[in-house]
Amino acid sequence: MDQRVAEQTETEQSETEQSETEQSRTEQNESEGSETDRGETEESGAEGTGPDPRRRIPRTDAVLRDPRLEAAVARLGPEPVKAAVRRAQQQARHGTLPPEEVADTAVALLPSTACGLRPVINATGVLLHTNLGRAPLSAAARRAVLDAAGPTDVEMDLPTGVRARRGRSALDALRARVPSAAAAHVVNNGAAALVLAATALATGREIVISRGEMVEIGDGFRLPDLLVSTGARLREVGTTNRTSVEDYADAIGPDTAFVLKVHPSNFRITGFTRAAGTRELAALGVPVVVDIGSGLLAPHPLLPAEPDAETQLRAGASLVTASGDKLLGGPQCGLLLGDEDLVRALARHPLARALRVDKLTLAALEATLTGPATPTAEALTADPRDLMRRAEHLAAPLSAAGVDVRAVTSTATIGGGGAPGVTLPSAALSLPEPYASVLRTGPVPVVGRLEAGRCLLDLRAVAPEDDARLAQAVRSATAVAATEEAAATAVTAAAVEG
């Protein structure tokens, strides 16, 4: 009896040790499968099932020797490439991927760029789409950014070897484009320009502003909150739809720092309205700060109602603030233009140091100001007939290949908080609605818009040199859509048979 119990105990202990050994092997294979190639020598536990293919998962170092992945390491860095390899190995470990396809899958999983931002084709018909980064830089501005990426003379006068004013050539170019500006300064965005003005000029004092210009600038940020955060007090005058110069005059007192006029760039008030002009306000004897928002430096024939910096300064504004990445077509930055003493005081304020722009922004801004027409300017002035010809040229071969596509007239807008209510005649490719999501998630993401149950790819904001990429994206989306449709049909058929 005791002998049988002892034998049984020894057997159970042996089985337990064997189980623990097998479990240890499994855990080791799970944790180190990317490092260890076990080949095909070990059999699975069940009799007659043959080798476990998961034991053939290649080692990480072996996968990384693939020439495609070696090139990717040089382009993207080692960590993103290793992450792609690990994801592929994990799929193989779970049995959803054959081990011999690990390298190919890792290549497919590689990011296209070294950062999370992906270049897209803006086919929304919104020229300055905030969610897509607003104004695309010109080729000249992009080259300038690359040139400035290394050591530059951003704060050095090379002939003398002494320190020089930061961004002096960009500021000279800005003043040249706005002759009525005695001085200019640049900060990191449009809101920062207004904050700097309020902080330097109105902390503990009053800013007089119309109730109809107390705007929300996007993403939940409201102009009154922004201004009050600087320590200034707001003196609201007039009503939402009507504010006269007398309303401003009655509010001006010894605590008034300046009168602020804000262009309501993302909405319009129509009907029974009234607003005081800059020239009227300048006659009141206090500084007038005008936030034009959209960055138009001079009058534009297609945008007669859009305020511009030159006109506002000529009308008597002491200071004009604007954004650089809207109608100007440059990088994100805030522009301050106006009276020399006023701008100098702003540039010397301690907050200006916290808001200053980097050398890449200065380079892109200067190239935008001095270079050829920007993509935004070209898109704004594109002939609708040329846009339709492009749409027809793109649609013809796609339609011949069986794609449900046609060239249609369309309507584009400015966007980006500029020229509210202004529409531009355009042309677009019209595709079935399901194309929208497939195009957004393709190798070359294309963002269109949905209208009347169709996916429209508006060409006004698409550069002509991107037409070939756009056509290829549609062809790729067609193949994906066909595969998804076939899979859905098979599922439906199986359900019916069941």
For each residue, the residues with C-beta under 8 A, 3 or more apart:
1: 4 5
2: 5 6
3: 6 7
4: 1 7 8
5: 1 2 8 9
6: 2 3 9 10
7: 3 4 10 11
8: 4 5 11 12
9: 5 6 12 13
10: 6 7 13 14
11: 7 8 14 15
12: 8 9 15 16
13: 9 10 16 17
14: 10 11 17 18
15: 11 12 18 19
16: 12 13 19 20
17: 13 14 20 21
18: 14 15 21 22
19: 15 16 22 23
20: 16 17 23 24
21: 17 18 24 25
22: 18 19 25 26 45
23: 19 20 26 27
24: 20 21 27 28
25: 21 22 28 29
26: 22 23 29 30
27: 23 24 30 31
28: 24 25 31 32 36
29: 25 26 32 33 36 38 54 55
30: 26 27 33 93
31: 27 28
32: 28 29 35 36
33: 29 30 36 54 57 89 93
34: 57 59 60 85 86 89
35: 32 59 60 61
36: 28 29 32 33 59
37: 56 57 58 59 62
38: 29 41 42 55 56
39: 55 56
40: 51 55 56
41: 38 51
42: 38 51 52 55
43: 49 50 51 52
44: 49 50 51 52
45: 22
46: 49
47:
48:
49: 43 44 46
50: 43 44
51: 40 41 42 43 44 55 56
52: 42 43 44 55
53: 56 95 98 99
54: 29 33 57 92 93 95 99
55: 29 38 39 40 42 51 52
56: 37 38 39 40 51 53 99 100
57: 33 34 37 54 89 92 93 99 102
58: 37 62 63 89 99 102 103
59: 34 35 36 37 62 63
60: 34 35 63 64 82 85 86 89
61: 35 64 65
62: 37 58 59 65
63: 58 59 60 66 69 85 88 89 102 103 106
64: 60 61 69 70 73 81 82 85
65: 61 62 69 70
66: 63 69 70 103 106 107
67: 70 71
68: 71 72 103 107
69: 63 64 65 66 72 73 81 85 103 106 107 110
70: 64 65 66 67 73 74
71: 67 68 74 75
72: 68 69 75 76 80 81 107 110
73: 64 69 70 76 77 78 81
74: 70 71
75: 71 72 114
76: 72 73 80 81 110 111 113 114
77: 73 80 81 114
78: 73 81 82
79: 82 83
80: 72 76 77 83 84 110 111 114
81: 64 69 72 73 76 77 78 84 85 106 110
82: 60 64 78 79 85 86
83: 79 80 86 87
84: 80 81 87 88 106 107 109 110 111
85: 34 60 63 64 69 81 82 88 89 102 106
86: 34 60 82 83 89 90
87: 83 84 90 91 105 106 109
88: 63 84 85 91 92 97 101 102 103 105 106 109
89: 33 34 57 58 60 63 85 86 92 93 102
90: 86 87 93 94
91: 87 88 94 96 97 105
92: 54 57 88 89 95 96 97 98 99 101 102
93: 30 33 54 57 89 90
94: 90 91 97
95: 53 54 92
96: 91 92
97: 88 91 92 94 101 102 105
98: 53 92 101
99: 53 54 56 57 58 92 102
100: 56
101: 88 92 97 98 104 105
102: 57 58 63 85 88 89 92 97 99 105 106
103: 58 63 66 68 69 88 106 107
104: 101 107 108
105: 87 88 91 97 101 102 108 109
106: 63 66 69 81 84 85 87 88 102 103 109 110
107: 66 68 69 72 84 103 104 110
108: 104 105
109: 84 87 88 105 106
110: 69 72 76 80 81 84 106 107
111: 76 80 84 114 116
112: 118 119 443
113: 76 117 118 119
114: 75 76 77 80 111
115:
116: 111
117: 113
118: 112 113 445
119: 112 113 445
120: 132 444 445 446 447
121: 444 445 446 447 462 466 469 470 473
122: 126 129 132 136 447 461 462
123: 428 429 446 447 448 449 456 457 458 459 461 462 470
124: 129 132 447 448 449 458 461
125: 410 411 412 413 426 428 449 456 458 460 461
126: 122 129 412 413 414 415 416 461
127: 376 379 380 412 413 414 415 416 424 460 461
128: 134 135 325 326 327 376 414 415 416 417 418
129: 122 124 126 132 133 134 415 416 447 461
130: 134 218 415 416 417
131:
132: 120 122 124 129 447
133: 129 136 325
134: 128 129 130 325 326 332 416
135: 128 325 326 327 328 329 330 374 375 376 416
136: 122 133 329 375 376 463
137: 141 142 145 329 330 331 364 368 374 375
138: 141 142 329 367 368 371 372 373 374 375
139: 142 143 372
140: 143 144 367 368 371 372
141: 137 138 144 145 330 331 363 364 365 367 368 371 374
142: 137 138 139 145 146 364
143: 139 140 146 147 367
144: 140 141 147 148 363 364 366 367
145: 137 141 142 148 149 360 363 364
146: 142 143 149
147: 143 144 150 152 363
148: 144 145 152 154 359 360 362 363
149: 145 146 360
150: 147
151:
152: 147 148 359 363
153: 156 157 158 164
154: 148 166 167 359 362
155: 163 164 165 166
156: 153 161 162 163 164
157: 153 160 161 162 163 164
158: 153 161
159:
160: 157
161: 156 157 158
162: 156 157
163: 155 156 157
164: 153 155 156 157 168
165: 155 168 171
166: 154 155 356 362
167: 154 170 171 186 357 362
168: 164 165 171 172
169: 172 173 366
170: 167 173 174 186 362 363 365 366 369
171: 165 167 168 174 175 184 185 186
172: 168 169 175 176
173: 169 170 176 177 365 366 369 370
174: 170 171 177 178 181 184 186 335 337 365 369
175: 171 172 178 179 181 182 183 184 337
176: 172 173 179 369
177: 173 174 297 298 369
178: 174 175 181 184 297 298 309 310 313 337
179: 175 176 310
180: 309 310 313 314
181: 174 175 178 184 309 313 320 337 338
182: 175 338 339 340 343
183: 175 337 338 339 340 342 343 344
184: 171 174 175 178 181 335 336 337 343
185: 171 335 336 343 346 347 352
186: 167 170 171 174 324 333 334 335 336 357 361 362 365
187: 192 193 196 333 334 336 352 355 356 357
188: 192 332 333 334 355 356 357 361
189: 192 193 323 332 333 334
190: 193 194 291 293 295 321 322 323 324 334 335
191: 194 195 217 221 226 334
192: 187 188 189 195 196 334 355
193: 187 189 190 196 197 291 321 322 334 335 336
194: 190 191 197 198 223 226 227 289 291 321 334
195: 191 192 198 199 226 227 229 230 351 355
196: 187 192 193 199 200 334 336 346 349 351 352 355
197: 193 194 200 201 202 258 289 319 321 336 346
198: 194 195 201 202 203 207 227 230 232
199: 195 196 202 203 230 231 232 349 351
200: 196 197 203 345 346 349 351
201: 197 198 205 257 258 287 289 342 345 346
202: 197 198 199 205 206 207 227 230 231 232 233 257 258
203: 198 199 200 230 231 232
204: 231 232 233
205: 201 202 232 233 255 256 257
206: 202 232 233 234 235 253 255 256 257
207: 198 202 227 232 233 234 235 256 257 258 259 260
208: 235 237 248 251 252 256 258 259 260 286
209: 213 214 227 234 235 236 237 259 260 261 262
210: 213 214 236 237 238 243 247 248 261 262 275 276
211: 214 236 237 238 239 240 243
212: 238 239 240 241 242 243 264 269 275
213: 209 210 223 260 261 262 263 264
214: 209 210 211 222 223 224 236 262
215: 222 223 262 264 265 266 267
216: 220 221 222 223
217: 191 221 222 223 226 266 417
218: 130 221 266 417
219:
220: 216
221: 191 216 217 218 225 226
222: 214 215 216 217 225 226
223: 194 213 214 215 216 217 226 227 262
224: 214 227 228 234
225: 221 222 228 229
226: 191 194 195 217 221 222 223 229 230
227: 194 195 198 202 207 209 223 224 230 232 234 260
228: 224 225 232 233 234
229: 195 225 226
230: 195 198 199 202 203 226 227
231: 199 202 203 204
232: 198 199 202 203 204 205 206 207 227 228 257
233: 202 204 205 206 207 228 255
234: 206 207 209 224 227 228
235: 206 207 208 209 251 256
236: 209 210 211 214
237: 208 209 210 211 243 247 248 250 251
238: 210 211 212 242 243 244 247
239: 211 212 242 243
240: 211 212 269
241: 212 269 271 272 273 274
242: 212 238 239 272 273 274 275
243: 210 211 212 237 238 239 247 248 274 275 276
244: 238 247 248 274 276
245: 248 249 276 280 281 284
246: 249 250
247: 210 237 238 243 244 250 251 276
248: 208 210 237 243 244 245 251 252 259 276 281 284
249: 245 246 252 284
250: 237 246 247
251: 208 235 237 247 248 256
252: 208 248 249 256 259 284 285 286
253: 206 256
254:
255: 205 206 233
256: 205 206 207 208 235 251 252 253 259 286
257: 201 202 205 206 207 232 286 287
258: 197 201 202 207 208 286 287 288 289 318 319
259: 207 208 209 248 252 256 281 284 286 287 288 289
260: 207 208 209 213 227 289 290 291
261: 209 210 213 276 278 281 288 289 290 291 317
262: 209 210 213 214 215 223 290 291 293
263: 213 290 291 292 293 294 306 307
264: 212 213 215 267 268 269 420
265: 215 293 294 417 418 419 420
266: 215 217 218 417 420
267: 215 264 420
268: 264 420 421
269: 212 240 241 264 273
270: 273
271: 241
272: 241 242
273: 241 242 269 270
274: 241 242 243 244
275: 210 212 242 243
276: 210 243 244 245 247 248 261 280 281
277: 280 281 315
278: 261 281 282 288 290 312 315 316 317
279: 282 283 315 316
280: 245 276 277 283 284
281: 245 248 259 261 276 277 278 284 288 316
282: 278 279 288 315 316 317 318
283: 279 280 316
284: 245 248 249 252 259 280 281 288
285: 252
286: 208 252 256 257 258 259
287: 201 257 258 259 318 319 339 342
288: 258 259 261 278 281 282 284 316 317 318 319
289: 194 197 201 258 259 260 261 317 318 319 320 321
290: 260 261 262 263 278 307 312 317 319 320 321
291: 190 193 194 260 261 262 263 320 321 322
292: 263 295 296 307 308 309 312 320 321 322
293: 190 262 263 265 322 323 326 417 418
294: 263 265 306 322 323 326 327 414 416 417 418 419
295: 190 292 322 323 324 325 326 327 328 330 335 418
296: 292 299 300 303 306 307 308 309 322 327 328 418
297: 177 178 308 309 310 322 328
298: 177 178 308 309 310 311
299: 296 304 308 310 311
300: 296 303 304 306 308 327 380
301: 304
302: 380 381 422 424
303: 296 300 306 327 414 419 422
304: 299 300 301
305: 419 422
306: 263 294 296 300 303 327 418 419 422
307: 263 290 292 296 311 312
308: 292 296 297 298 299 300 311 312
309: 178 180 181 292 296 297 298 312 313 320 322 335 337
310: 178 179 180 297 298 299 313 314
311: 298 299 307 308 314 315
312: 278 290 292 307 308 309 315 317 320
313: 178 180 181 309 310 316 317 320 337 338
314: 180 310 311
315: 277 278 279 282 311 312
316: 278 279 281 282 283 288 313
317: 261 278 282 288 289 290 312 313 320 338
318: 258 282 287 288 289 338 339 342
319: 197 258 287 288 289 290 336 337 338 339 342 343 346
320: 181 289 290 291 292 309 312 313 317 335 336 337 338
321: 190 193 194 197 289 290 291 292 334 335 336 337
322: 190 193 291 292 293 294 295 296 297 309 326 328 334 335 337
323: 189 190 293 294 295 326 328 332 333 334 335 417
324: 186 190 295 328 330 331 332 333 334 335 365 368
325: 128 133 134 135 295 328 329 330 331 332 333 416
326: 128 134 135 293 294 295 322 323 329 416 417 418
327: 128 135 294 295 296 300 303 306 376 380 414 416 418 419
328: 135 295 296 297 322 323 324 325 335 368 369 374 376
329: 135 136 137 138 325 326 368 374 375 376 377
330: 135 137 141 295 324 325 333 364 365 368 369 374
331: 137 141 324 325 360 361 364 365 368
332: 134 188 189 323 324 325 361
333: 186 187 188 189 323 324 325 330 357 361 365
334: 186 187 188 189 190 191 192 193 194 196 321 322 323 324 355
335: 174 184 185 186 190 193 295 309 320 321 322 323 324 328
336: 184 185 186 187 193 196 197 319 320 321 343 346
337: 174 175 178 181 183 184 309 313 319 320 321 322 343
338: 181 182 183 313 317 318 319 320 342 343
339: 182 183 287 318 319 342 343
340: 182 183 343 344
341: 344 345
342: 183 201 287 318 319 338 339 345 346
343: 182 183 184 185 319 336 337 338 339 340 346 347
344: 183 340 341 347 348
345: 200 201 341 342 348 349
346: 185 196 197 200 201 319 336 342 343 349 352
347: 185 343 344 352
348: 344 345 352
349: 196 199 200 345 346 352
350: 353 354
351: 195 196 199 200 354 355
352: 185 187 196 346 347 348 349 355 356
353: 350 356
354: 350 351
355: 187 188 192 195 196 334 351 352
356: 166 187 188 352 353
357: 167 186 187 188 333 361 362 365
358: 361 362
359: 148 152 154 362 363
360: 145 148 149 331 363 364
361: 186 188 331 332 333 357 358 364 365
362: 148 154 166 167 170 186 357 358 359 365 366
363: 141 144 145 147 148 152 170 359 360 366 367
364: 137 141 142 144 145 330 331 360 361 367 368
365: 141 170 173 174 186 324 330 331 333 357 361 362 368 369
366: 144 169 170 173 362 363 369 370
367: 138 140 141 143 144 363 364 370 371
368: 137 138 140 141 324 328 329 330 331 364 365 371 374
369: 170 173 174 176 177 328 330 365 366
370: 173 366 367
371: 138 140 141 367 368 374
372: 138 139 140
373: 138 377 378
374: 135 137 138 141 328 329 330 368 371 377 378
375: 135 136 137 138 329 378 379 463
376: 127 128 135 136 327 328 329 379 380
377: 329 373 374 380 381
378: 373 374 375 381 382 463
379: 127 375 376 382 460 461
380: 127 300 302 327 376 377 414 424
381: 302 377 378
382: 378 379 386 387 426 460
383: 386 387
384: 387 388 409 424 425 426 427
385: 388 389
386: 382 383 389 390
387: 382 383 384 390 391 426 427 459 460
388: 384 385 391 392 407 409 427
389: 385 386 392 393
390: 386 387 393 394 427 459 464 467
391: 387 388 394 395 407 408 427 428 429 459
392: 388 389 395 396 407
393: 389 390 396 467
394: 390 391 397 398 407 429 467 470 471 474
395: 391 392 398 399 405 406 407 429
396: 392 393 399 400
397: 394 400 401 471
398: 394 395 401 403 405 429 471 474 475 478
399: 395 396 402 403 405 406
400: 396 397
401: 397 398 475 478
402: 399 478
403: 398 399 431 474 475 478
404: 431 432
405: 395 398 399 429 430 431 474
406: 395 399 429 430
407: 388 391 392 394 395 427 428 429 430
408: 391 427 428 429 430 456
409: 384 388 425 426 427 428
410: 125 425 426 427 428 456 458 460
411: 125 423 424 425 426
412: 125 126 127 423 424 425 426 458 460 461
413: 125 126 127 419 422 423 424
414: 126 127 128 294 303 327 380 418 419 422 424
415: 126 127 128 129 130 418
416: 126 127 128 129 130 134 135 294 325 326 327
417: 128 130 217 218 265 266 293 294 323 326
418: 128 265 293 294 295 296 306 326 327 414 415
419: 265 294 303 305 306 327 413 414 422
420: 264 265 266 267 268
421: 268
422: 302 303 305 306 413 414 419
423: 411 412 413
424: 127 302 380 384 411 412 413 414 460
425: 384 409 410 411 412
426: 125 382 384 387 409 410 411 412 458 459 460
427: 384 387 388 390 391 407 408 409 410 458 459 460
428: 123 125 391 407 408 409 410 448 456 457 458 459
429: 123 391 394 395 398 405 406 407 408 456 457 459 470 474
430: 405 406 407 408 454 455 456
431: 403 404 405 435 448 454 455 456 457 474
432: 404 435 454 455 481
433: 436 450 453 454 455
434: 437 438 455 481
435: 431 432 438 439 448 455 474 477 478 481
436: 433 439 440 448 449 450 455
437: 434 440 441
438: 434 435 441 442 477 480 481 484
439: 435 436 442 445 446 447 448 455 457 473 474 477
440: 436 437 445 446 447
441: 437 438 445
442: 438 439 445 446 473 476 477 480
443: 112 473 476
444: 120 121 469 472 473 476
445: 118 119 120 121 439 440 441 442
446: 120 121 123 439 440 442 457 470 473 474 477
447: 120 121 122 123 124 129 132 439 440
448: 123 124 428 431 435 436 439 455 456 457 458
449: 123 124 125 436 455 456 458
450: 433 436 453 454 455 456
451: 454 456
452:
453: 433 450
454: 430 431 432 433 450 451
455: 430 431 432 433 434 435 436 439 448 449 450
456: 123 125 408 410 428 429 430 431 448 449 450 451
457: 123 428 429 431 439 446 448 462 470 474
458: 123 124 125 410 412 426 427 428 448 449 461 462
459: 123 387 390 391 426 427 428 429 462
460: 125 127 379 382 387 410 412 424 426 427
461: 122 123 124 125 126 127 129 379 412 458
462: 121 122 123 457 458 459 466 467 470
463: 136 375 378 466
464: 390 467
465: 468
466: 121 462 463 469 470
467: 390 393 394 462 464 470 471
468: 465 471 472
469: 121 444 466 472 473
470: 121 123 394 429 446 457 462 466 467 473 474
471: 394 397 398 467 468 474 475
472: 444 468 469 475 476
473: 121 439 442 443 444 446 469 470 476 477
474: 394 398 403 405 429 431 435 439 446 457 470 471 477 478
475: 398 401 403 471 472 478 479
476: 442 443 444 472 473 479 480
477: 435 438 439 442 446 473 474 480 481
478: 398 401 402 403 435 474 475 481 482
479: 475 476 482 483
480: 438 442 476 477 483 484
481: 432 434 435 438 477 478 484 485
482: 478 479 485 486
483: 479 480 486 487
484: 438 480 481 487 488
485: 481 482 488 489
486: 482 483 489 490
487: 483 484 490 491
488: 484 485 491 492
489: 485 486 492 493
490: 486 487 493 494
491: 487 488 494 495
492: 488 489 495 496
493: 489 490 496 497
494: 490 491 497 498
495: 491 492 498
496: 492 493
497: 493 494
498: 494 495
